[in-house]
Amino acid sequence: MKRLTILYLICIIFIFLLPVFIVQLGHIGIYDNLNNDFPISKLKSTGKIKVYIKAEDKVADMELEEYIRGVLAAEMPASFPLEALKAQAVAARSYVISRISNDKGDVPEHKGAQMCTDFAHCQAWISKEERLEKWDEKDRVNFWNKITAAVQDTAGEIMVFDNKPVSAVFCAISSGKTERAADVWGSDISYLQSVDSPYDKNAPGYETKVELTLQEFKDKLITSKSDVKISDNPGDWYKDEVRTEGGGVSSCNIGGVTLKGTEVRTIFGLRSINYTLQFTNDKAIFDVKGYGHGVGMSQWGAKYYAEDGKNYKDILKLYYNGISFNKITK
């Protein structure tokens, strides 16, 4: 009987102390890990995260919602409709919670923080002071109020899939359809599939052109891929093109070397992987559609959907397959 009593007391102590122990393990007290099935209802946050501000080479402690406000101010024009801004706020919050829940503390770009302000690595971020300075004086109050409203109206809200936070990547402009994560990064993610985004064709910068002399084309290629073999006939340089479901180039063969569309984009400075390439007597001409990696929500698509009357949840459900919504709490 005495043994049972002691065992019962140990169990009670364990139950009460376990949450405290778990909170101390997480950088911001994230219970959930993307690799397990811990219930999303127990996803909690202490409210602060560590952010490496690259431009200042320093790590700062920020309230989560303050950080999201800076991301929103940097990532989407404040002139966009409020519902589009809300969609961006939820996407940004979902992304950071997903990253932090999976954080193993071994990301050198973060300098010991959980996130960084390098848009090429995490999400863009800008301080309130710098953002206000960049806006016209007549717009400052209205724009900052819109940013604040979008964050406050969705405070703590994230997208979840299969009871886990969604890594809600986004792009500026799709090429009319978004890309599957598997076609861009090689990992198939259920909620990051190719979906129609027809309004993007109306976005400024939807179509761009990159023109290179044939010598510039060869030089850029050889600098990146020393094993290519370029013949005297440009008609033989580019072949075996394979397209993705979203319309981008999955792979191709240039100079006898198989390249991914993402590699071609990097080598030649293209705005997306959805391009066509033609050679003239003295030029290589890329005609490009869209801007960005093309995966997840299109920011300009969100703008047009909001103008068409869709609310932020409608917009997010269009771009992230099978997601639902939940809230993190302090």
Secondary structure, 3 states (H helix, E strand, C coil): CHHHHHHHHHHHHHHHHHHHHHHHHCCCCCCCCCCCCCCHHHCECCCEEEEEEHHHCEEEEEEHHHHHHHHHHHHCCCCCCHHHHHHHHHHHHHHHHHHHHCCCCCCHHHCCCCEECCCCCCCCCCCHHHHHHHCCCCCHHHHHHHHHHHHHHCCCEEEEECCEECCCCEECECCCECECHHHHHCCCCCCCCCCECHHHHHCCCCEEEEEEEHHHHHHHHHHHCCCCCCCCCHHHCEEEEEECCCCCEEEEEECCEEEEHHHHHHHHCCCCCCEEEEECCCEEEEEEECECCCECEEHHHHHHHHHCCCCHHHHHHHHCCCCEEEECEC
